[in-house]
Amino acid sequence: MKIHIDIDCFFVSAARIIEPELEHKAVAIGGRSDTKIFNKDAKNQTVNFENSGSFVPTFYKAYEKKDDDIASFTDSDGKIRGILTTSSYEARSFGIKTAMTIREALQLCPHLIIKAPNMSLYQKLSHELHEFLCSKIPLVEQASIDEFYGDLTGWIKDEDIPAFIDSLRHEILHVIKLPVSIGAAPTRYIAKLATTYAKPFGCKVIDKYNFDAFVNPIEVGAFAGIGKSMKHKFNSAQIHTLGDIRKRRGTLESWGPYATDLYKRINGEVDAPIKTTHRRKSIGISRTFDSLYDRLELKRRVHVLVRHLSYAILKLDVIPTVFHLGISYEMNQKSHKNISLAELFTEKKFDSLCLKLFHEADTQKRLKVIRLSITCSSFTRDSKKELSLIGFHEEQKMRKLTEQTQILRERYGIDTLKWGSEM
């Protein structure tokens, strides 16, 4: 049997550990694109690779405790910006949902307590929970900052699993101070589904005896892997529940490999192994900001993003060979440019490359820009690409300079050394 462990309202639960007075109150954690990295006096930026997932940035500003956290989301003109990354169940009873704007949430619940995110605390608690689970279960996979899978096969007898996971959730609450919900099933996909229906702070075990009764009535959109477009396709074919899907094997097989695999997941016919380690295959940085037309300022912001991403690439000790730069404009227009380059990585070359990609990707010069993103992938450790030897000697000199810069930044912060073009 596989189990799926999910921390209930993780960011709120973490806030309640350091502020117990938030217990049983309507609380939400705000989120906002960190445009402060573009400030010329920006400081205290940090990076973390341990976890990923929704609302879990690789780059973030160190947490600063304030008496009134709503001030973190209020501009100088008094306008409240930002969205909610999570909310307590008390807040959800007012109709508050994840990704809702803070302004909308406060209209629904005027007494809602808004807290600023504390990524360092979330990373610390997630690590502690992972270590605790590894002491209890032989195989543990961390799927995201607040989500874990475990394999109990050959470790706990099936008939003992209900008592085991019930005891486990209470131990976690006692030791880590975090409420979790746990689902158990023959496959990881059904275990994840079971966790959804175990919340909050509950357990649910699905076996061959209650499989049909549990799975069949669930709406198609509740299953991981079924997005809006697939849900629409199902509904158009008069398929509304997972039970309907299980009756229409031929239909799904006619839709291709993805739909066929989806059918097998829902039917409990296929599973994926628990992976105890994950190798990052790409790294990127992006920022959304108020619409901006000034191309010189946009280029300066490209320099800033490059500096942060270069720091992360060197910290990961990888050499990317595929580079992507994306631009989002007002009026829902987008553009992007890619390039493959198998050469030794240096920050100077990376900076020049990204500026070139920006020039080529900026196809809507009459429009204002609202978002910039840079992504690097296809690391040499994961591909068969060989580095070019052209100019390799000169590249080595620049690489040494890049490494010396990295040492200073790791010691004194990412913002210690900046490009002159950023100022």
DRENDO-1510 file (C-alpha; in Angstrom, 1 decimal, always signed):
<recs>
REC; n; res; u; v; w
REC; 1; MET; +0.0; +0.0; +0.0 .
REC; 2; LYS; +1.1; +3.6; -0.7 .
REC; 3; ILE; +0.3; +6.5; +1.5 .
REC; 4; HIS; +0.0; +10.2; +0.7 .
REC; 5; ILE; +0.7; +12.8; +3.4 .
REC; 6; ASP; -0.4; +16.4; +2.9 .
REC; 7; ILE; +0.0; +19.2; +5.5 .
REC; 8; ASP; -3.3; +21.0; +6.1 .
REC; 9; CYS; -3.2; +24.7; +5.2 .
REC; 10; PHE; +0.6; +24.5; +5.5 .
REC; 11; PHE; +1.6; +28.1; +5.5 .
REC; 12; VAL; -1.2; +29.0; +7.9 .
REC; 13; SER; -0.3; +26.1; +10.2 .
REC; 14; ALA; +3.3; +27.2; +10.2 .
REC; 15; ALA; +2.3; +30.7; +11.2 .
REC; 16; ARG; +0.2; +29.3; +14.0 .
REC; 17; ILE; +3.3; +27.6; +15.4 .
REC; 18; ILE; +5.1; +30.9; +16.1 .
REC; 19; GLU; +1.8; +32.8; +16.8 .
REC; 20; PRO; -0.5; +30.5; +18.7 .
REC; 21; GLU; -3.1; +33.3; +19.0 .
REC; 22; LEU; -4.0; +32.7; +15.3 .
REC; 23; GLU; -5.5; +29.3; +16.2 .
REC; 24; HIS; -9.2; +29.0; +15.3 .
REC; 25; LYS; -9.2; +32.4; +13.5 .
REC; 26; ALA; -9.7; +33.3; +9.9 .
REC; 27; VAL; -6.2; +33.6; +8.6 .
REC; 28; ALA; -4.6; +33.8; +5.1 .
REC; 29; ILE; -1.1; +34.1; +3.8 .
REC; 30; GLY; -0.5; +36.7; +1.2 .
REC; 31; GLY; +1.8; +36.4; -1.8 .
REC; 32; ARG; +3.2; +39.0; -4.2 .
REC; 33; SER; +5.7; +38.9; -7.0 .
REC; 34; ASP; +8.9; +40.2; -5.5 .
REC; 35; THR; +9.5; +43.2; -7.7 .
REC; 36; LYS; +11.8; +44.6; -5.0 .
REC; 37; ILE; +14.7; +42.8; -6.5 .
REC; 38; PHE; +14.6; +45.5; -9.2 .
REC; 39; ASN; +15.3; +48.2; -6.6 .
REC; 40; LYS; +18.8; +49.5; -6.9 .
REC; 41; ASP; +19.2; +49.2; -3.1 .
REC; 42; ALA; +17.7; +45.7; -2.9 .
REC; 43; LYS; +19.0; +43.5; -0.1 .
REC; 44; ASN; +18.4; +40.2; +1.7 .
REC; 45; GLN; +17.5; +38.2; -1.3 .
REC; 46; THR; +18.0; +34.4; -0.8 .
REC; 47; VAL; +17.7; +31.2; -2.7 .
REC; 48; ASN; +16.6; +27.6; -1.9 .
REC; 49; PHE; +16.5; +24.5; -4.0 .
REC; 50; GLU; +15.1; +22.0; -1.4 .
REC; 51; ASN; +11.5; +22.3; -2.3 .
REC; 52; SER; +9.2; +23.4; -5.1 .
REC; 53; GLY; +5.5; +23.6; -5.9 .
REC; 54; SER; +2.8; +26.2; -6.0 .
REC; 55; PHE; +3.7; +29.5; -4.4 .
REC; 56; VAL; +7.1; +28.2; -3.5 .
REC; 57; PRO; +9.7; +30.4; -5.2 .
REC; 58; THR; +13.4; +29.5; -5.7 .
REC; 59; PHE; +14.3; +33.1; -5.0 .
REC; 60; TYR; +12.7; +35.1; -2.2 .
REC; 61; LYS; +13.3; +38.0; +0.2 .
REC; 62; ALA; +14.1; +37.0; +3.8 .
REC; 63; TYR; +11.1; +37.3; +6.1 .
REC; 64; GLU; +10.8; +40.5; +8.1 .
REC; 65; LYS; +8.3; +40.4; +11.0 .
REC; 66; LYS; +6.0; +43.3; +11.2 .
REC; 67; ASP; +3.2; +44.2; +13.6 .
REC; 68; ASP; +0.8; +44.7; +10.6 .
REC; 69; ASP; +1.5; +42.3; +7.8 .
REC; 70; ILE; -1.1; +43.9; +5.5 .
REC; 71; ALA; +1.5; +46.7; +5.1 .
REC; 72; SER; +3.6; +44.3; +3.1 .
REC; 73; PHE; +0.9; +44.3; +0.4 .
REC; 74; THR; +0.0; +48.0; +0.5 .
REC; 75; ASP; +1.6; +50.4; -2.0 .
REC; 76; SER; +2.4; +54.0; -1.2 .
REC; 77; ASP; -0.8; +55.1; -2.8 .
REC; 78; GLY; -2.8; +52.9; -0.3 .
REC; 79; LYS; -3.8; +50.3; -2.9 .
REC; 80; ILE; -3.7; +46.7; -1.6 .
REC; 81; ARG; -2.0; +44.3; -4.0 .
REC; 82; GLY; -1.3; +40.6; -4.0 .
REC; 83; ILE; -3.1; +37.2; -3.9 .
REC; 84; LEU; -3.7; +34.5; -1.3 .
REC; 85; THR; -1.4; +31.5; -1.3 .
REC; 86; THR; -3.5; +29.7; +1.3 .
REC; 87; SER; -6.1; +30.2; +3.9 .
REC; 88; SER; -7.4; +28.6; +7.1 .
REC; 89; TYR; -10.6; +26.5; +7.1 .
REC; 90; GLU; -12.2; +29.2; +9.2 .
REC; 91; ALA; -11.5; +31.7; +6.3 .
REC; 92; ARG; -12.7; +29.3; +3.6 .
REC; 93; SER; -16.1; +29.2; +5.3 .
REC; 94; PHE; -16.5; +32.8; +4.0 .
REC; 95; GLY; -15.8; +31.7; +0.4 .
REC; 96; ILE; -12.2; +32.6; +0.4 .
REC; 97; LYS; -10.0; +30.6; -2.0 .
REC; 98; THR; -6.4; +30.2; -2.9 .
REC; 99; ALA; -5.2; +32.7; -5.7 .
REC; 100; MET; -8.0; +35.1; -4.8 .
REC; 101; THR; -6.8; +38.7; -4.6 .
REC; 102; ILE; -6.3; +40.1; -1.1 .
REC; 103; ARG; -8.7; +42.9; -1.8 .
REC; 104; GLU; -11.5; +40.4; -2.8 .
REC; 105; ALA; -10.8; +38.3; +0.3 .
REC; 106; LEU; -11.1; +41.3; +2.7 .
REC; 107; GLN; -14.4; +42.2; +1.1 .
REC; 108; LEU; -15.7; +38.7; +1.8 .
REC; 109; CYS; -14.2; +38.6; +5.3 .
REC; 110; PRO; -13.3; +42.0; +6.7 .
REC; 111; HIS; -11.8; +40.5; +9.9 .
REC; 112; LEU; -9.5; +38.2; +7.9 .
REC; 113; ILE; -6.0; +38.3; +9.3 .
REC; 114; ILE; -3.4; +38.6; +6.5 .
REC; 115; LYS; +0.1; +37.3; +7.2 .
REC; 116; ALA; +3.2; +37.8; +5.0 .
REC; 117; PRO; +4.9; +34.6; +3.8 .
REC; 118; ASN; +7.9; +33.2; +5.8 .
REC; 119; MET; +9.6; +30.9; +3.3 .
REC; 120; SER; +12.6; +30.1; +5.6 .
REC; 121; LEU; +10.2; +28.8; +8.2 .
REC; 122; TYR; +8.3; +26.7; +5.6 .
REC; 123; GLN; +11.5; +25.2; +4.3 .
REC; 124; LYS; +12.7; +24.4; +7.9 .
REC; 125; LEU; +9.4; +22.7; +8.9 .
REC; 126; SER; +9.2; +20.8; +5.6 .
REC; 127; HIS; +12.7; +19.5; +6.1 .
REC; 128; GLU; +11.9; +18.4; +9.7 .
REC; 129; LEU; +8.8; +16.6; +8.6 .
REC; 130; HIS; +10.7; +14.8; +5.8 .
REC; 131; GLU; +13.4; +13.7; +8.3 .
REC; 132; PHE; +10.7; +12.5; +10.7 .
REC; 133; LEU; +8.9; +10.5; +8.0 .
REC; 134; CYS; +12.1; +8.8; +7.0 .
REC; 135; SER; +12.5; +7.6; +10.5 .
REC; 136; LYS; +9.1; +5.9; +10.4 .
REC; 137; ILE; +8.8; +4.7; +6.8 .
REC; 138; PRO; +11.5; +2.9; +4.6 .
REC; 139; LEU; +10.7; +4.8; +1.4 .
REC; 140; VAL; +9.6; +8.4; +1.4 .
REC; 141; GLU; +9.3; +10.8; -1.6 .
REC; 142; GLN; +8.9; +14.5; -1.2 .
REC; 143; ALA; +6.6; +15.6; -3.9 .
REC; 144; SER; +6.5; +19.3; -2.9 .
REC; 145; ILE; +7.1; +21.5; +0.2 .
REC; 146; ASP; +3.9; +20.2; +1.9 .
REC; 147; GLU; +3.3; +16.8; +0.2 .
REC; 148; PHE; +4.9; +13.4; +0.7 .
REC; 149; TYR; +4.5; +9.8; -0.5 .
REC; 150; GLY; +5.4; +6.7; +1.4 .
REC; 151; ASP; +5.5; +3.0; +0.5 .
REC; 152; LEU; +4.3; +0.6; +3.2 .
REC; 153; THR; +4.6; -2.5; +1.1 .
REC; 154; GLY; +6.3; -5.3; +3.2 .
REC; 155; TRP; +6.6; -2.9; +6.1 .
REC; 156; ILE; +3.1; -2.6; +7.5 .
REC; 157; LYS; +0.4; -5.3; +7.0 .
REC; 158; ASP; -2.6; -4.1; +5.1 .
REC; 159; GLU; -4.9; -4.8; +8.1 .
REC; 160; ASP; -2.7; -2.6; +10.3 .
REC; 161; ILE; -2.5; +0.4; +8.0 .
REC; 162; PRO; -5.6; +2.3; +9.4 .
REC; 163; ALA; -4.1; +2.2; +12.9 .
REC; 164; PHE; -0.6; +3.0; +11.7 .
REC; 165; ILE; -1.5; +6.2; +9.7 .
REC; 166; ASP; -3.9; +7.4; +12.4 .
REC; 167; SER; -1.0; +7.1; +14.9 .
REC; 168; LEU; +1.4; +8.7; +12.5 .
REC; 169; ARG; -0.7; +11.9; +12.0 .
REC; 170; HIS; -1.0; +12.3; +15.8 .
REC; 171; GLU; +2.8; +11.8; +16.2 .
REC; 172; ILE; +3.5; +14.5; +13.5 .
REC; 173; LEU; +1.2; +16.9; +15.3 .
REC; 174; HIS; +2.9; +16.3; +18.6 .
REC; 175; VAL; +6.5; +16.4; +17.3 .
REC; 176; ILE; +6.4; +18.8; +14.4 .
REC; 177; LYS; +3.3; +20.8; +15.5 .
REC; 178; LEU; +1.8; +20.4; +12.1 .
REC; 179; PRO; -1.7; +19.0; +11.3 .
REC; 180; VAL; -1.6; +16.5; +8.4 .
REC; 181; SER; -4.1; +14.4; +6.5 .
REC; 182; ILE; -3.1; +10.9; +5.2 .
REC; 183; GLY; -4.6; +8.8; +2.4 .
REC; 184; ALA; -3.7; +5.1; +1.9 .
REC; 185; ALA; -4.5; +3.0; -1.3 .
REC; 186; PRO; -2.9; +0.4; -3.5 .
REC; 187; THR; -1.5; +3.2; -5.8 .
REC; 188; ARG; -0.1; +6.6; -5.2 .
REC; 189; TYR; -2.7; +8.2; -7.4 .
REC; 190; ILE; -5.7; +6.9; -5.5 .
REC; 191; ALA; -3.8; +7.6; -2.2 .
REC; 192; LYS; -3.6; +11.3; -3.2 .
REC; 193; LEU; -7.3; +11.3; -4.0 .
REC; 194; ALA; -8.1; +9.7; -0.6 .
REC; 195; THR; -6.1; +12.5; +1.2 .
REC; 196; THR; -8.4; +15.1; -0.4 .
REC; 197; TYR; -11.4; +13.5; +1.2 .
REC; 198; ALA; -9.6; +12.9; +4.6 .
REC; 199; LYS; -9.0; +16.6; +5.2 .
REC; 200; PRO; -8.8; +18.3; +7.6 .
REC; 201; PHE; -6.6; +16.3; +10.0 .
REC; 202; GLY; -8.0; +13.0; +9.0 .
REC; 203; CYS; -7.2; +9.6; +7.5 .
REC; 204; LYS; -8.8; +7.5; +4.7 .
REC; 205; VAL; -7.9; +4.0; +3.6 .
REC; 206; ILE; -9.0; +2.7; +0.2 .
REC; 207; ASP; -8.8; -1.0; -0.5 .
REC; 208; LYS; -10.4; -3.5; -2.9 .
REC; 209; TYR; -13.5; -3.7; -0.8 .
REC; 210; ASN; -14.4; +0.0; -0.8 .
REC; 211; PHE; -12.6; +1.1; -4.1 .
REC; 212; ASP; -15.7; +1.3; -6.3 .
REC; 213; ALA; -17.8; +3.0; -3.7 .
REC; 214; PHE; -15.2; +5.7; -3.1 .
REC; 215; VAL; -13.9; +6.3; -6.7 .
REC; 216; ASN; -17.0; +6.1; -8.8 .
REC; 217; PRO; -19.0; +9.1; -7.5 .
REC; 218; ILE; -16.1; +11.6; -7.6 .
REC; 219; GLU; -16.3; +14.3; -10.3 .
REC; 220; VAL; -13.7; +14.1; -13.1 .
REC; 221; GLY; -12.1; +17.4; -12.2 .
REC; 222; ALA; -11.1; +16.2; -8.7 .
REC; 223; PHE; -8.5; +13.7; -10.1 .
REC; 224; ALA; -4.9; +14.9; -10.5 .
REC; 225; GLY; -4.0; +15.2; -14.1 .
REC; 226; ILE; -7.4; +16.2; -15.4 .
REC; 227; GLY; -7.2; +19.9; -16.2 .
REC; 228; LYS; -9.9; +22.3; -17.5 .
REC; 229; SER; -9.5; +21.3; -21.2 .
REC; 230; MET; -9.6; +17.5; -20.4 .
REC; 231; LYS; -12.6; +18.1; -18.1 .
REC; 232; HIS; -14.4; +19.9; -20.9 .
REC; 233; LYS; -13.6; +17.0; -23.2 .
REC; 234; PHE; -15.0; +14.5; -20.8 .
REC; 235; ASN; -18.2; +16.5; -20.2 .
REC; 236; SER; -18.7; +16.9; -23.9 .
REC; 237; ALA; -18.7; +13.1; -24.1 .
REC; 238; GLN; -21.2; +12.8; -21.2 .
REC; 239; ILE; -18.5; +11.7; -18.8 .
REC; 240; HIS; -18.9; +13.5; -15.5 .
REC; 241; THR; -17.6; +11.1; -12.8 .
REC; 242; LEU; -14.7; +8.8; -12.4 .
REC; 243; GLY; -17.2; +6.0; -12.5 .
REC; 244; ASP; -18.2; +7.2; -16.0 .
REC; 245; ILE; -14.6; +7.1; -17.1 .
REC; 246; ARG; -14.2; +3.5; -15.8 .
REC; 247; LYS; -17.2; +2.4; -18.0 .
REC; 248; ARG; -15.7; +4.1; -21.1 .
REC; 249; ARG; -12.4; +2.4; -21.6 .
REC; 250; GLY; -12.7; +2.2; -25.4 .
REC; 251; THR; -13.5; +5.9; -25.6 .
REC; 252; LEU; -10.4; +6.9; -23.6 .
REC; 253; GLU; -8.2; +4.5; -25.6 .
REC; 254; SER; -9.4; +6.1; -28.8 .
REC; 255; TRP; -8.2; +9.5; -27.5 .
REC; 256; GLY; -4.6; +8.5; -27.4 .
REC; 257; PRO; -1.8; +7.5; -24.9 .
REC; 258; TYR; -2.4; +10.2; -22.3 .
REC; 259; ALA; -6.1; +9.4; -21.9 .
REC; 260; THR; -5.4; +5.7; -21.9 .
REC; 261; ASP; -2.8; +6.1; -19.1 .
REC; 262; LEU; -5.3; +8.3; -17.2 .
REC; 263; TYR; -7.9; +5.5; -17.4 .
REC; 264; LYS; -5.4; +3.1; -15.9 .
REC; 265; ARG; -4.5; +5.4; -13.1 .
REC; 266; ILE; -8.2; +5.9; -12.2 .
REC; 267; ASN; -8.8; +2.2; -12.4 .
REC; 268; GLY; -5.9; +1.4; -10.1 .
REC; 269; GLU; -4.1; -0.6; -12.9 .
REC; 270; VAL; -0.9; +1.4; -13.0 .
REC; 271; ASP; +1.4; +3.0; -10.4 .
REC; 272; ALA; +4.7; +4.8; -10.2 .
REC; 273; PRO; +7.5; +3.9; -7.8 .
REC; 274; ILE; +8.4; +6.0; -4.8 .
REC; 275; LYS; +11.5; +8.1; -5.7 .
REC; 276; THR; +13.5; +9.1; -2.7 .
REC; 277; THR; +15.6; +11.6; -4.6 .
REC; 278; HIS; +14.8; +14.1; -7.4 .
REC; 279; ARG; +17.3; +15.7; -9.8 .
REC; 280; ARG; +16.4; +19.2; -10.9 .
REC; 281; LYS; +16.2; +19.4; -14.7 .
REC; 282; SER; +15.7; +23.1; -15.1 .
REC; 283; ILE; +16.0; +26.4; -13.2 .
REC; 284; GLY; +14.3; +29.6; -13.9 .
REC; 285; ILE; +13.3; +33.0; -12.6 .
REC; 286; SER; +10.4; +35.3; -13.5 .
REC; 287; ARG; +8.7; +38.4; -12.2 .
REC; 288; THR; +5.4; +40.1; -12.9 .
REC; 289; PHE; +5.2; +43.9; -12.4 .
REC; 290; ASP; +3.1; +46.9; -13.3 .
REC; 291; SER; +3.0; +47.5; -17.0 .
REC; 292; LEU; +6.2; +49.1; -18.2 .
REC; 293; TYR; +7.1; +50.5; -21.6 .
REC; 294; ASP; +10.7; +51.8; -21.0 .
REC; 295; ARG; +12.9; +49.4; -22.9 .
REC; 296; LEU; +16.1; +50.6; -21.1 .
REC; 297; GLU; +14.5; +49.8; -17.8 .
REC; 298; LEU; +13.4; +46.4; -19.1 .
REC; 299; LYS; +16.9; +45.6; -20.2 .
REC; 300; ARG; +18.1; +46.7; -16.7 .
REC; 301; ARG; +15.7; +44.2; -15.2 .
REC; 302; VAL; +17.0; +41.5; -17.5 .
REC; 303; HIS; +20.4; +42.1; -16.0 .
REC; 304; VAL; +19.0; +41.8; -12.5 .
REC; 305; LEU; +17.2; +38.5; -13.3 .
REC; 306; VAL; +20.4; +37.2; -15.0 .
REC; 307; ARG; +22.4; +37.9; -11.8 .
REC; 308; HIS; +20.0; +36.0; -9.6 .
REC; 309; LEU; +19.7; +33.1; -12.0 .
REC; 310; SER; +23.4; +32.9; -12.5 .
REC; 311; TYR; +23.9; +32.6; -8.8 .
REC; 312; ALA; +21.5; +29.7; -8.7 .
REC; 313; ILE; +23.1; +27.9; -11.6 .
REC; 314; LEU; +26.5; +28.1; -10.0 .
REC; 315; LYS; +25.1; +27.0; -6.7 .
REC; 316; LEU; +23.6; +23.9; -8.4 .
REC; 317; ASP; +26.9; +23.3; -10.1 .
REC; 318; VAL; +25.4; +22.6; -13.5 .
REC; 319; ILE; +26.0; +23.7; -17.1 .
REC; 320; PRO; +22.8; +24.5; -18.9 .
REC; 321; THR; +22.7; +24.2; -22.7 .
REC; 322; VAL; +19.2; +25.4; -23.5 .
REC; 323; PHE; +18.1; +29.0; -22.7 .
REC; 324; HIS; +14.6; +30.4; -22.8 .
REC; 325; LEU; +13.4; +34.0; -22.4 .
REC; 326; GLY; +9.7; +34.9; -22.3 .
REC; 327; ILE; +7.9; +38.2; -22.4 .
REC; 328; SER; +4.3; +38.8; -21.4 .
REC; 329; TYR; +2.7; +42.1; -22.6 .
REC; 330; GLU; -0.5; +43.9; -21.8 .
REC; 331; MET; -3.6; +42.8; -23.7 .
REC; 332; ASN; -2.7; +39.2; -23.1 .
REC; 333; GLN; +0.1; +39.1; -25.7 .
REC; 334; LYS; +3.1; +36.9; -25.3 .
REC; 335; SER; +6.4; +36.2; -27.0 .
REC; 336; HIS; +9.5; +34.0; -26.4 .
REC; 337; LYS; +12.8; +33.0; -27.8 .
REC; 338; ASN; +15.0; +29.9; -27.2 .
REC; 339; ILE; +18.6; +29.1; -28.0 .
REC; 340; SER; +20.8; +26.0; -27.6 .
REC; 341; LEU; +24.5; +26.7; -26.7 .
REC; 342; ALA; +26.9; +24.0; -25.4 .
REC; 343; GLU; +29.6; +26.1; -23.9 .
REC; 344; LEU; +31.2; +26.7; -20.5 .
REC; 345; PHE; +28.9; +28.7; -18.4 .
REC; 346; THR; +30.0; +32.2; -17.3 .
REC; 347; GLU; +27.9; +35.0; -16.0 .
REC; 348; LYS; +29.1; +37.6; -18.5 .
REC; 349; LYS; +28.2; +35.3; -21.5 .
REC; 350; PHE; +24.9; +34.4; -19.9 .
REC; 351; ASP; +24.1; +38.1; -19.5 .
REC; 352; SER; +24.9; +38.9; -23.1 .
REC; 353; LEU; +22.9; +35.9; -24.3 .
REC; 354; CYS; +19.8; +36.9; -22.4 .
REC; 355; LEU; +20.0; +40.5; -23.7 .
REC; 356; LYS; +20.2; +39.1; -27.2 .
REC; 357; LEU; +17.2; +36.8; -26.5 .
REC; 358; PHE; +15.3; +39.8; -25.1 .
REC; 359; HIS; +15.9; +41.9; -28.3 .
REC; 360; GLU; +14.7; +39.0; -30.5 .
REC; 361; ALA; +11.7; +38.1; -28.3 .
REC; 362; ASP; +10.5; +41.7; -28.0 .
REC; 363; THR; +8.3; +41.6; -31.0 .
REC; 364; GLN; +5.5; +43.8; -29.7 .
REC; 365; LYS; +7.5; +47.0; -29.1 .
REC; 366; ARG; +4.4; +49.2; -29.0 .
REC; 367; LEU; +3.0; +47.3; -26.0 .
REC; 368; LYS; +3.9; +47.6; -22.4 .
REC; 369; VAL; +5.5; +44.6; -20.7 .
REC; 370; ILE; +4.1; +43.0; -17.5 .
REC; 371; ARG; +6.3; +40.0; -17.0 .
REC; 372; LEU; +9.8; +38.7; -17.8 .
REC; 373; SER; +11.0; +35.1; -17.4 .
REC; 374; ILE; +14.3; +33.3; -18.0 .
REC; 375; THR; +14.7; +29.5; -17.8 .
REC; 376; CYS; +17.7; +27.3; -18.3 .
REC; 377; SER; +17.6; +23.6; -18.9 .
REC; 378; SER; +19.1; +20.5; -20.6 .
REC; 379; PHE; +22.1; +20.4; -18.1 .
REC; 380; THR; +25.2; +18.6; -19.5 .
REC; 381; ARG; +24.9; +16.0; -16.7 .
REC; 382; ASP; +21.5; +14.9; -18.2 .
REC; 383; SER; +22.3; +15.1; -21.9 .
REC; 384; LYS; +24.8; +13.8; -24.3 .
REC; 385; LYS; +25.9; +17.3; -25.4 .
REC; 386; GLU; +29.6; +18.0; -25.4 .
REC; 387; LEU; +31.0; +21.5; -24.7 .
REC; 388; SER; +32.5; +23.4; -27.6 .
REC; 389; LEU; +36.3; +23.8; -27.5 .
REC; 390; ILE; +36.3; +27.0; -29.5 .
REC; 391; GLY; +37.7; +29.7; -27.3 .
REC; 392; PHE; +37.8; +27.3; -24.4 .
REC; 393; HIS; +41.0; +28.8; -22.9 .
REC; 394; GLU; +39.5; +32.3; -22.8 .
REC; 395; GLU; +36.2; +30.8; -21.4 .
REC; 396; GLN; +38.2; +29.3; -18.5 .
REC; 397; LYS; +39.5; +32.7; -17.5 .
REC; 398; MET; +36.0; +34.1; -17.4 .
REC; 399; ARG; +34.8; +31.1; -15.6 .
REC; 400; LYS; +37.4; +31.7; -12.8 .
REC; 401; LEU; +36.2; +35.3; -12.5 .
REC; 402; THR; +32.6; +34.0; -12.3 .
REC; 403; GLU; +33.5; +31.6; -9.5 .
REC; 404; GLN; +35.3; +34.2; -7.5 .
REC; 405; THR; +32.2; +36.4; -7.8 .
REC; 406; GLN; +30.1; +33.5; -6.6 .
REC; 407; ILE; +32.3; +33.1; -3.5 .
REC; 408; LEU; +31.7; +36.7; -2.5 .
REC; 409; ARG; +28.0; +36.5; -3.1 .
REC; 410; GLU; +27.6; +33.3; -1.1 .
REC; 411; ARG; +29.5; +35.0; +1.8 .
REC; 412; TYR; +27.9; +38.4; +1.7 .
REC; 413; GLY; +24.6; +38.0; -0.3 .
REC; 414; ILE; +23.4; +37.9; -3.9 .
REC; 415; ASP; +23.2; +41.7; -3.9 .
REC; 416; THR; +26.9; +42.3; -2.9 .
REC; 417; LEU; +28.1; +42.5; -6.4 .
REC; 418; LYS; +26.0; +43.9; -9.2 .
REC; 419; TRP; +26.4; +44.8; -12.9 .
REC; 420; GLY; +27.1; +48.5; -13.5 .
REC; 421; SER; +24.2; +48.4; -16.0 .
REC; 422; GLU; +21.8; +47.6; -13.0 .
REC; 423; MET; +22.6; +50.9; -11.3 .
</recs>
